[in-house]
Amino acid sequence: MCLARPVINIHHVEGGKRTYLGKVVHPYKCCNCDLNTEVYNAANTLVYKVTARCCQTGVQYGCYPCKPCQTVDFTVQTSGGMIVGAIQKKTAGCCASAVSLADNYAVTFPNNTTVEDKALLTATALFIDYQFFERIGL
């Protein structure tokens, strides 16, 4: 459980040049059921903590068609704990979910965010979807 934590390294590739932007990590937290993700910049400094409470109905019952079950809200916090943004996962609804398993994500970026941080937070939304909501065998 505490070894080999999932991590994704983020690079910007353009014109044959590859630049490391940072990484997104699912950290080990003992006795914590919340959905936690940490975002590090290119200097390997923690810049954001992205967290969703596990008691949200969208986490527990995300496949049901009622409105409270269709969303999961994540807070984006600085390394000091100040809330500066949000990520929201929303299913397509009852009818659309019957024909597609695609979900929608909305990212609210912090004010004065750099392009690199926007790329890291967008990659965080993809990481969250893959890490917490994709089901093998569906």
ABEGO torsion letter per residue (X at the ends): XABGBBBBBBBBBBGGBBBBAEBBBBBBBBGBABBBBBBBBAAGBBABBBBBBAABAAAAAAABABAAAABBBBBBBBAAGBBABBBBBBBAEAAAAAABABBBBBBBBBBGBBAAAAAAAAAAAAAAAAAAABBBGX
